[in-house]
Amino acid sequence: MLRRCVETSRSVLGDEHVYTRVSMGNLGLLLHRRGKLDEAEAMLREAFEIGRRAYGEEHVSVIWRMGPLASLLERKGKLDEAEAMLRKAVELSRRVRGVEAPRTLSLMNRLAAIQWRRGKLDEVEDVTRRILDIRRRVQGEEHPDTLWAKSNLTDLLEERRRFEGEGPEEAVAATSRTEGKVLAYDGFDSKLGLDWEVLHPDPSHYSLTGKPGSLTITTQDGALANADYRNLFLIDCPALPQQDFQITTCISSFKPVALFNQAGLICLNDDSNYVRFVYQWGDDSGGPEFETGRASFKAPQELERVWLRITKRGNRYTFSTSLDGRTFLPEK
């Protein structure tokens, strides 16, 4: 339907008509969501360039289109171009809308996210602190956006403490500590060191030796509530009762292709009281996504390896991902 809209609008109204550009932008966003990244990039770039020629780069609609295009470039691994585009978008939005405008702050958040992924933690901290200062001044201490900004800064400072205070190897390992003791560790590049407990063992569905350095699991359809547990593996909670913890796992050579194909982390008390962070085939999106139990977001296509992390602080759980095992990007 969107393709027909673009084709009809182009032929009747012309390439530079606002309806044509809107239709092209919508088609580009849908193509991005469906994983047709090259076609999406071409469509979003064309819509952006048409708008820039028609209105100039300081028009609000042109500035806002830079955000989705930068997100697509990031997903395709064009990180230099994506970061440069977001820097430009933030600069233009500050000049046109002002530094306190909601869309300026949204672009600043996107810029901080890609800088975090690239390990530029000094720049991330600077941007994150500026966002928090603005939220406090404009919206007050108790506004949800201010609290969210505080949360982002807390996550960043914790990541810096782990990475810079403990060293890269310790910061990226799947570790949990109580009184300084490592309770669980596996770098996923050496001999498996975790103490796995198999529920409903079925040798045809798992192997600890079939692939050195990893736990090999053969997927099957099923769900937690259906008591079909042949693909679930249990590790004891890495912290004492009521204490905070952090769990990280690496998933490789796995591609979900149908509903209930999933791999990830589950912190389970019982079937009605648990949190989970999984890489799965999405019901609504019809493709690979990450699902935290409270929200879903699209996953990059054809992942060779992805790290998933759950962190518990008090009664609050945060979820983050990494494509390199070093830089973890919170997804809100």
DRENSE-786420 format. One record per residue (C-alpha): x, y, z; residue in one letter. Coordinates in pm, whole numbers, plus 50000, padded with zeros to 5 digits. Layout:
BEGIN
<nugu x="X" y="Y" z="Z" residuo="A"/>
...
// end
This chain:
BEGIN
<nugu x="50000" y="50000" z="50000" residuo="M"/>
<nugu x="50282" y="50242" z="50086" residuo="L"/>
<nugu x="50460" y="50160" z="49761" residuo="R"/>
<nugu x="50142" y="50251" z="49572" residuo="R"/>
<nugu x="50115" y="50574" z="49771" residuo="C"/>
<nugu x="50471" y="50672" z="49678" residuo="V"/>
<nugu x="50425" y="50581" z="49311" residuo="E"/>
<nugu x="50091" y="50762" z="49280" residuo="T"/>
<nugu x="50205" y="51070" z="49469" residuo="S"/>
<nugu x="50519" y="51098" z="49257" residuo="R"/>
<nugu x="50326" y="51075" z="48931" residuo="S"/>
<nugu x="50045" y="51311" z="49032" residuo="V"/>
<nugu x="50210" y="51560" z="49270" residuo="L"/>
<nugu x="50579" y="51531" z="49189" residuo="G"/>
<nugu x="50884" y="51423" z="49388" residuo="D"/>
<nugu x="50911" y="51740" z="49598" residuo="E"/>
<nugu x="50552" y="51756" z="49721" residuo="H"/>
<nugu x="50515" y="51716" z="50096" residuo="V"/>
<nugu x="50279" y="51418" z="50057" residuo="Y"/>
<nugu x="50536" y="51241" z="49841" residuo="T"/>
<nugu x="50812" y="51296" z="50096" residuo="R"/>
<nugu x="50590" y="51181" z="50383" residuo="V"/>
<nugu x="50495" y="50864" z="50194" residuo="S"/>
<nugu x="50859" y="50796" z="50110" residuo="M"/>
<nugu x="50959" y="50845" z="50472" residuo="G"/>
<nugu x="50688" y="50610" z="50595" residuo="N"/>
<nugu x="50787" y="50346" z="50339" residuo="L"/>
<nugu x="51150" y="50381" z="50440" residuo="G"/>
<nugu x="51064" y="50328" z="50807" residuo="L"/>
<nugu x="50859" y="50018" z="50727" residuo="L"/>
<nugu x="51136" y="49875" z="50508" residuo="L"/>
<nugu x="51377" y="49934" z="50798" residuo="H"/>
<nugu x="51147" y="49749" z="51034" residuo="R"/>
<nugu x="51118" y="49458" z="50790" residuo="R"/>
<nugu x="51494" y="49429" z="50761" residuo="G"/>
<nugu x="51519" y="49547" z="50398" residuo="K"/>
<nugu x="51801" y="49778" z="50495" residuo="L"/>
<nugu x="51950" y="49872" z="50158" residuo="D"/>
<nugu x="51612" y="49963" z="50012" residuo="E"/>
<nugu x="51519" y="50148" z="50331" residuo="A"/>
<nugu x="51841" y="50349" z="50320" residuo="E"/>
<nugu x="51782" y="50450" z="49958" residuo="A"/>
<nugu x="51424" y="50560" z="50034" residuo="M"/>
<nugu x="51510" y="50753" z="50352" residuo="L"/>
<nugu x="51808" y="50923" z="50189" residuo="R"/>
<nugu x="51599" y="51032" z="49892" residuo="E"/>
<nugu x="51322" y="51171" z="50114" residuo="A"/>
<nugu x="51583" y="51355" z="50321" residuo="F"/>
<nugu x="51762" y="51502" z="50019" residuo="E"/>
<nugu x="51437" y="51613" z="49855" residuo="I"/>
<nugu x="51335" y="51792" z="50176" residuo="G"/>
<nugu x="51676" y="51954" z="50214" residuo="R"/>
<nugu x="51665" y="52087" z="49855" residuo="R"/>
<nugu x="51310" y="52214" z="49899" residuo="A"/>
<nugu x="51337" y="52373" z="50245" residuo="Y"/>
<nugu x="51703" y="52386" z="50344" residuo="G"/>
<nugu x="51875" y="52186" z="50617" residuo="E"/>
<nugu x="51740" y="52404" z="50901" residuo="E"/>
<nugu x="51375" y="52322" z="50839" residuo="H"/>
<nugu x="51229" y="52128" z="51133" residuo="V"/>
<nugu x="51100" y="51841" z="50917" residuo="S"/>
<nugu x="51441" y="51799" z="50755" residuo="V"/>
<nugu x="51621" y="51796" z="51089" residuo="I"/>
<nugu x="51383" y="51538" z="51233" residuo="W"/>
<nugu x="51433" y="51301" z="50936" residuo="R"/>
<nugu x="51803" y="51285" z="51020" residuo="M"/>
<nugu x="51724" y="51078" z="51331" residuo="G"/>
<nugu x="51561" y="50776" z="51160" residuo="P"/>
<nugu x="51824" y="50781" z="50884" residuo="L"/>
<nugu x="52103" y="50781" z="51143" residuo="A"/>
<nugu x="51936" y="50487" z="51324" residuo="S"/>
<nugu x="51931" y="50290" z="50999" residuo="L"/>
<nugu x="52296" y="50372" z="50928" residuo="L"/>
<nugu x="52385" y="50255" z="51279" residuo="E"/>
<nugu x="52202" y="49927" z="51224" residuo="R"/>
<nugu x="52395" y="49875" z="50900" residuo="K"/>
<nugu x="52725" y="49930" z="51083" residuo="G"/>
<nugu x="52795" y="50272" z="50927" residuo="K"/>
<nugu x="52877" y="50415" z="51268" residuo="L"/>
<nugu x="53096" y="50705" z="51155" residuo="D"/>
<nugu x="52828" y="50838" z="50923" residuo="E"/>
<nugu x="52550" y="50778" z="51175" residuo="A"/>
<nugu x="52731" y="50963" z="51453" residuo="E"/>
<nugu x="52823" y="51253" z="51223" residuo="A"/>
<nugu x="52462" y="51286" z="51111" residuo="M"/>
<nugu x="52333" y="51290" z="51469" residuo="L"/>
<nugu x="52591" y="51550" z="51570" residuo="R"/>
<nugu x="52471" y="51768" z="51283" residuo="K"/>
<nugu x="52107" y="51709" z="51374" residuo="A"/>
<nugu x="52168" y="51808" z="51738" residuo="V"/>
<nugu x="52354" y="52121" z="51630" residuo="E"/>
<nugu x="52077" y="52227" z="51390" residuo="L"/>
<nugu x="51798" y="52146" z="51635" residuo="S"/>
<nugu x="51963" y="52352" z="51908" residuo="R"/>
<nugu x="51991" y="52647" z="51670" residuo="R"/>
<nugu x="51638" y="52620" z="51528" residuo="V"/>
<nugu x="51432" y="52487" z="51822" residuo="R"/>
<nugu x="51652" y="52561" z="52122" residuo="G"/>
<nugu x="51845" y="52335" z="52356" residuo="V"/>
<nugu x="51543" y="52271" z="52580" residuo="E"/>
<nugu x="51309" y="52153" z="52302" residuo="A"/>
<nugu x="51186" y="51793" z="52346" residuo="P"/>
<nugu x="51304" y="51690" z="51999" residuo="R"/>
<nugu x="51648" y="51838" z="52061" residuo="T"/>
<nugu x="51676" y="51630" z="52377" residuo="L"/>
<nugu x="51554" y="51323" z="52189" residuo="S"/>
<nugu x="51829" y="51369" z="51928" residuo="L"/>
<nugu x="52084" y="51418" z="52206" residuo="M"/>
<nugu x="51972" y="51087" z="52356" residuo="N"/>
<nugu x="52019" y="50913" z="52022" residuo="R"/>
<nugu x="52365" y="51065" z="51988" residuo="L"/>
<nugu x="52460" y="50947" z="52337" residuo="A"/>
<nugu x="52337" y="50597" z="52255" residuo="A"/>
<nugu x="52556" y="50556" z="51948" residuo="I"/>
<nugu x="52854" y="50709" z="52128" residuo="Q"/>
<nugu x="52801" y="50457" z="52409" residuo="W"/>
<nugu x="52804" y="50175" z="52156" residuo="R"/>
<nugu x="53133" y="50309" z="52019" residuo="R"/>
<nugu x="53290" y="50328" z="52365" residuo="G"/>
<nugu x="53312" y="50709" z="52378" residuo="K"/>
<nugu x="53210" y="50717" z="52742" residuo="L"/>
<nugu x="53352" y="51065" z="52816" residuo="D"/>
<nugu x="53132" y="51216" z="52546" residuo="E"/>
<nugu x="52834" y="51009" z="52656" residuo="V"/>
<nugu x="52869" y="51130" z="53012" residuo="E"/>
<nugu x="52891" y="51492" z="52898" residuo="D"/>
<nugu x="52575" y="51465" z="52687" residuo="V"/>
<nugu x="52387" y="51265" z="52951" residuo="T"/>
<nugu x="52467" y="51516" z="53226" residuo="R"/>
<nugu x="52355" y="51806" z="53005" residuo="R"/>
<nugu x="52025" y="51629" z="52934" residuo="I"/>
<nugu x="51970" y="51568" z="53306" residuo="L"/>
<nugu x="52045" y="51933" z="53391" residuo="D"/>
<nugu x="51791" y="52051" z="53133" residuo="I"/>
<nugu x="51526" y="51803" z="53250" residuo="R"/>
<nugu x="51571" y="51915" z="53610" residuo="R"/>
<nugu x="51550" y="52283" z="53521" residuo="R"/>
<nugu x="51255" y="52258" z="53283" residuo="V"/>
<nugu x="51051" y="51966" z="53418" residuo="Q"/>
<nugu x="51150" y="51935" z="53782" residuo="G"/>
<nugu x="51309" y="51660" z="53990" residuo="E"/>
<nugu x="51008" y="51427" z="53997" residuo="E"/>
<nugu x="50907" y="51435" z="53630" residuo="H"/>
<nugu x="50932" y="51089" z="53463" residuo="P"/>
<nugu x="51169" y="51228" z="53196" residuo="D"/>
<nugu x="51400" y="51360" z="53468" residuo="T"/>
<nugu x="51396" y="51027" z="53650" residuo="L"/>
<nugu x="51470" y="50852" z="53322" residuo="W"/>
<nugu x="51765" y="51083" z="53262" residuo="A"/>
<nugu x="51893" y="51003" z="53613" residuo="K"/>
<nugu x="51860" y="50634" z="53534" residuo="S"/>
<nugu x="52061" y="50673" z="53213" residuo="N"/>
<nugu x="52339" y="50854" z="53399" residuo="L"/>
<nugu x="52339" y="50590" z="53674" residuo="T"/>
<nugu x="52371" y="50312" z="53416" residuo="D"/>
<nugu x="52656" y="50495" z="53247" residuo="L"/>
<nugu x="52849" y="50556" z="53569" residuo="L"/>
<nugu x="52806" y="50191" z="53664" residuo="E"/>
<nugu x="52934" y="50084" z="53322" residuo="E"/>
<nugu x="53234" y="50314" z="53356" residuo="R"/>
<nugu x="53308" y="50180" z="53703" residuo="R"/>
<nugu x="53301" y="49823" z="53577" residuo="R"/>
<nugu x="53495" y="49888" z="53259" residuo="F"/>
<nugu x="53754" y="50136" z="53385" residuo="E"/>
<nugu x="53779" y="50021" z="53746" residuo="G"/>
<nugu x="53797" y="49646" z="53692" residuo="E"/>
<nugu x="53958" y="49628" z="53349" residuo="G"/>
<nugu x="53811" y="49527" z="53012" residuo="P"/>
<nugu x="53823" y="49151" z="53061" residuo="E"/>
<nugu x="53638" y="49160" z="53389" residuo="E"/>
<nugu x="53396" y="49425" z="53268" residuo="A"/>
<nugu x="53266" y="49222" z="52978" residuo="V"/>
<nugu x="53263" y="48877" z="53133" residuo="A"/>
<nugu x="52942" y="48713" z="53245" residuo="A"/>
<nugu x="53012" y="48766" z="53612" residuo="T"/>
<nugu x="52823" y="48806" z="53935" residuo="S"/>
<nugu x="52990" y="48888" z="54263" residuo="R"/>
<nugu x="52907" y="48852" z="54629" residuo="T"/>
<nugu x="53168" y="48979" z="54874" residuo="E"/>
<nugu x="53427" y="48980" z="54597" residuo="G"/>
<nugu x="53382" y="48616" z="54504" residuo="K"/>
<nugu x="53314" y="48526" z="54141" residuo="V"/>
<nugu x="53015" y="48294" z="54149" residuo="L"/>
<nugu x="52973" y="48246" z="53775" residuo="A"/>
<nugu x="53208" y="48321" z="53488" residuo="Y"/>
<nugu x="53251" y="48227" z="53126" residuo="D"/>
<nugu x="53416" y="48441" z="52861" residuo="G"/>
<nugu x="53252" y="48223" z="52592" residuo="F"/>
<nugu x="53588" y="48179" z="52422" residuo="D"/>
<nugu x="53728" y="47907" z="52645" residuo="S"/>
<nugu x="53615" y="47599" z="52833" residuo="K"/>
<nugu x="53263" y="47627" z="52967" residuo="L"/>
<nugu x="53284" y="47714" z="53336" residuo="G"/>
<nugu x="52925" y="47762" z="53443" residuo="L"/>
<nugu x="52752" y="47509" z="53663" residuo="D"/>
<nugu x="52452" y="47429" z="53446" residuo="W"/>
<nugu x="52159" y="47231" z="53579" residuo="E"/>
<nugu x="51952" y="47069" z="53306" residuo="V"/>
<nugu x="51574" y="47058" z="53345" residuo="L"/>
<nugu x="51401" y="46767" z="53171" residuo="H"/>
<nugu x="51724" y="46639" z="53015" residuo="P"/>
<nugu x="51703" y="46532" z="52654" residuo="D"/>
<nugu x="52042" y="46463" z="52491" residuo="P"/>
<nugu x="51901" y="46540" z="52147" residuo="S"/>
<nugu x="51839" y="46900" z="52246" residuo="H"/>
<nugu x="52162" y="47011" z="52410" residuo="Y"/>
<nugu x="52534" y="46945" z="52422" residuo="S"/>
<nugu x="52814" y="47079" z="52640" residuo="L"/>
<nugu x="53082" y="46940" z="52410" residuo="T"/>
<nugu x="52944" y="46970" z="52057" residuo="G"/>
<nugu x="53081" y="47322" z="52019" residuo="K"/>
<nugu x="53386" y="47408" z="52232" residuo="P"/>
<nugu x="53344" y="47712" z="52451" residuo="G"/>
<nugu x="52967" y="47724" z="52442" residuo="S"/>
<nugu x="52649" y="47547" z="52540" residuo="L"/>
<nugu x="52483" y="47413" z="52226" residuo="T"/>
<nugu x="52102" y="47406" z="52228" residuo="I"/>
<nugu x="51869" y="47284" z="51955" residuo="T"/>
<nugu x="51557" y="47499" z="51943" residuo="T"/>
<nugu x="51203" y="47372" z="51955" residuo="Q"/>
<nugu x="50860" y="47532" z="51982" residuo="D"/>
<nugu x="50730" y="47583" z="52334" residuo="G"/>
<nugu x="50656" y="47835" z="52607" residuo="A"/>
<nugu x="50740" y="47879" z="52973" residuo="L"/>
<nugu x="50383" y="47838" z="53091" residuo="A"/>
<nugu x="50333" y="47518" z="52892" residuo="N"/>
<nugu x="50569" y="47311" z="53109" residuo="A"/>
<nugu x="50774" y="47213" z="52806" residuo="D"/>
<nugu x="51118" y="47276" z="52952" residuo="Y"/>
<nugu x="51354" y="47068" z="52743" residuo="R"/>
<nugu x="51541" y="47380" z="52628" residuo="N"/>
<nugu x="51559" y="47560" z="52963" residuo="L"/>
<nugu x="51882" y="47560" z="53165" residuo="F"/>
<nugu x="51895" y="47680" z="53521" residuo="L"/>
<nugu x="52177" y="47857" z="53708" residuo="I"/>
<nugu x="52141" y="47933" z="54077" residuo="D"/>
<nugu x="52073" y="48297" z="54154" residuo="C"/>
<nugu x="52411" y="48476" z="54153" residuo="P"/>
<nugu x="52336" y="48677" z="54468" residuo="A"/>
<nugu x="52205" y="48618" z="54815" residuo="L"/>
<nugu x="51832" y="48674" z="54869" residuo="P"/>
<nugu x="51725" y="49039" z="54837" residuo="Q"/>
<nugu x="52066" y="49140" z="54697" residuo="Q"/>
<nugu x="52144" y="49304" z="54365" residuo="D"/>
<nugu x="52299" y="49107" z="54081" residuo="F"/>
<nugu x="52395" y="49123" z="53716" residuo="Q"/>
<nugu x="52375" y="48837" z="53465" residuo="I"/>
<nugu x="52518" y="48840" z="53114" residuo="T"/>
<nugu x="52493" y="48571" z="52850" residuo="T"/>
<nugu x="52628" y="48539" z="52497" residuo="C"/>
<nugu x="52410" y="48389" z="52224" residuo="I"/>
<nugu x="52573" y="48280" z="51899" residuo="S"/>
<nugu x="52476" y="48082" z="51589" residuo="S"/>
<nugu x="52108" y="48127" z="51666" residuo="F"/>
<nugu x="51846" y="48270" z="51432" residuo="K"/>
<nugu x="51482" y="48271" z="51543" residuo="P"/>
<nugu x="51252" y="48190" z="51253" residuo="V"/>
<nugu x="50915" y="48117" z="51413" residuo="A"/>
<nugu x="50709" y="48197" z="51720" residuo="L"/>
<nugu x="50854" y="48067" z="52048" residuo="F"/>
<nugu x="51203" y="48035" z="51902" residuo="N"/>
<nugu x="51393" y="48226" z="52167" residuo="Q"/>
<nugu x="51713" y="48229" z="52368" residuo="A"/>
<nugu x="51807" y="48452" z="52657" residuo="G"/>
<nugu x="51783" y="48505" z="53032" residuo="L"/>
<nugu x="51500" y="48429" z="53272" residuo="I"/>
<nugu x="51502" y="48526" z="53640" residuo="C"/>
<nugu x="51226" y="48299" z="53769" residuo="L"/>
<nugu x="51051" y="48278" z="54104" residuo="N"/>
<nugu x="50743" y="48100" z="53968" residuo="D"/>
<nugu x="50541" y="48097" z="53646" residuo="D"/>
<nugu x="50363" y="48420" z="53739" residuo="S"/>
<nugu x="50661" y="48603" z="53890" residuo="N"/>
<nugu x="50963" y="48635" z="53665" residuo="Y"/>
<nugu x="51155" y="48874" z="53442" residuo="V"/>
<nugu x="51310" y="48774" z="53111" residuo="R"/>
<nugu x="51525" y="48919" z="52838" residuo="F"/>
<nugu x="51520" y="48712" z="52520" residuo="V"/>
<nugu x="51618" y="48720" z="52155" residuo="Y"/>
<nugu x="51317" y="48579" z="51974" residuo="Q"/>
<nugu x="51086" y="48580" z="51676" residuo="W"/>
<nugu x="50836" y="48856" z="51741" residuo="G"/>
<nugu x="50462" y="48797" z="51715" residuo="D"/>
<nugu x="50366" y="49152" z="51619" residuo="D"/>
<nugu x="50674" y="49249" z="51420" residuo="S"/>
<nugu x="50706" y="48921" z="51231" residuo="G"/>
<nugu x="51083" y="48911" z="51266" residuo="G"/>
<nugu x="51375" y="48895" z="51510" residuo="P"/>
<nugu x="51345" y="49120" z="51815" residuo="E"/>
<nugu x="51453" y="49156" z="52175" residuo="F"/>
<nugu x="51178" y="49124" z="52437" residuo="E"/>
<nugu x="51224" y="49235" z="52796" residuo="T"/>
<nugu x="50888" y="49124" z="52929" residuo="G"/>
<nugu x="50766" y="49483" z="52936" residuo="R"/>
<nugu x="50866" y="49607" z="52589" residuo="A"/>
<nugu x="50991" y="49480" z="52255" residuo="S"/>
<nugu x="51238" y="49634" z="52014" residuo="F"/>
<nugu x="51372" y="49523" z="51680" residuo="K"/>
<nugu x="51692" y="49323" z="51664" residuo="A"/>
<nugu x="51956" y="49366" z="51393" residuo="P"/>
<nugu x="51920" y="49110" z="51118" residuo="Q"/>
<nugu x="52150" y="48808" z="51086" residuo="E"/>
<nugu x="52315" y="48840" z="51427" residuo="L"/>
<nugu x="52622" y="48622" z="51453" residuo="E"/>
<nugu x="52663" y="48686" z="51825" residuo="R"/>
<nugu x="52482" y="48902" z="52078" residuo="V"/>
<nugu x="52524" y="48959" z="52451" residuo="W"/>
<nugu x="52215" y="49008" z="52671" residuo="L"/>
<nugu x="52236" y="49150" z="53022" residuo="R"/>
<nugu x="51991" y="49182" z="53312" residuo="I"/>
<nugu x="52088" y="49402" z="53607" residuo="T"/>
<nugu x="51889" y="49412" z="53934" residuo="K"/>
<nugu x="51923" y="49712" z="54164" residuo="R"/>
<nugu x="51674" y="49704" z="54446" residuo="G"/>
<nugu x="51333" y="49645" z="54291" residuo="N"/>
<nugu x="51442" y="49779" z="53953" residuo="R"/>
<nugu x="51562" y="49571" z="53659" residuo="Y"/>
<nugu x="51747" y="49714" z="53359" residuo="T"/>
<nugu x="51817" y="49541" z="53028" residuo="F"/>
<nugu x="52105" y="49602" z="52788" residuo="S"/>
<nugu x="52259" y="49450" z="52477" residuo="T"/>
<nugu x="52598" y="49436" z="52313" residuo="S"/>
<nugu x="52718" y="49327" z="51972" residuo="L"/>
<nugu x="53084" y="49309" z="52074" residuo="D"/>
<nugu x="53075" y="49200" z="52439" residuo="G"/>
<nugu x="53241" y="49523" z="52549" residuo="R"/>
<nugu x="52999" y="49813" z="52511" residuo="T"/>
<nugu x="52646" y="49754" z="52642" residuo="F"/>
<nugu x="52368" y="49975" z="52518" residuo="L"/>
<nugu x="52063" y="50016" z="52742" residuo="P"/>
<nugu x="51734" y="49991" z="52559" residuo="E"/>
<nugu x="51453" y="50184" z="52724" residuo="K"/>
// end
